[in-house]
Amino acid sequence: MSNELKLYKLLVEDDDHGISYVDEMGWVSDDEFCVWISYVWIYDFIKELKDIFGFGIFDDGGFDANMQDNCMCIDLCKAIGYSIDIENVFPKDKYQH
């Protein structure tokens, strides 16, 4: 299975236990695709990202996340955009936030 398909499944589909890690997602600008994840699922979400993309996502010291009231917002373009074309997986015309 390709990394693009694994990412799509991580963001869109529930896991084996019926849990969806992502509360919201979408393009917030031309070069920012953000996901909002409840704090309770951050560890599991990051573990899944590492399983898909490897520990290389932290090579440059990691990536920024925006802590909000009840969730964390991560720009996937900055976190994993070097590895895949996120717009190919999540077209801007369909996944605008």
N, C-alpha and C positions, 0 to 999 in steps of 0.2 A: 504494500500500500504506500502511495506517495506521501511525502510530508504535507503537501497541500491538502490531500484528502484527510489525513490525520488531524490537521488543524481545523478543517471544516467540521469534522465530527466532534472535536473537543469544544468548539464554540457553539455549535447548533444543536447537537443531539444530547440527550440525557445519557449518563453513564449506565453501567450495568445495574445500578441500584436506583435508577430513576432520578438521579441528581443532575441538575444543570448548574455548572460552575459560573456561567456568565449570566448576569442580570440584564445587561443591555450591551449593545455593540453597534458600531457604525462609523462611517467617515465623518469626522467633525471639520475637516478641511481637506484641501487637495492632497496633502501629504501626511495626514494623521488618521489612522484607523484605531479607534479606542475600544477597549472592552472594560466593563464595569463588573467587578467581582466582589461579592460579599466577603467580609473579613473572615468568616468561618471557612471559606473555601480557598483562600489564598495559597496555603501550603500545597493543597492537592492540585490546584491549577498550575503552579510553578513546577511541581513534580512532573506533571504531564507534559509541560513545555520542554523540560529537560529530557524527558523520554523521547520526544519527537526530534528536537533540534540539538541535543547534547549539551554539555556544560559550556560549550562555546558561546552561549548567549550571555555568559558572564565574563568573557575574555577581556573586555575593555572596562572592567570594574562594575559591570552590571548595567542596568537601565533604570531610568526614573519612573516613578509611579506617583500619582496624585492621590493623597489620602483625603477622603471625603467623609461625610457624616456616617454613613453606614456601609461604605464600600470603598474599594480602591480602583482607580482608573489607570490603565496601562495603555500606552500608545504602542501597538504591535509593530508599527512601521519602524520605530526606533529599537524595539526589543529584538525582532526577528526579521525585519525587512531586508537585511543583508543576505538572508538565506533563501527567501522565496519572494515571488511577486504577489503581494497580498491582494492587489486589485484583480489579479487573475482569479483568485479564489472568491473574493467578495467584491463584485463590481460596484463602482461608485453609484451608478444609477439605481441600483437595487438596495444598497446598504447605506443610504444616507442617514445620519442621525439627526 
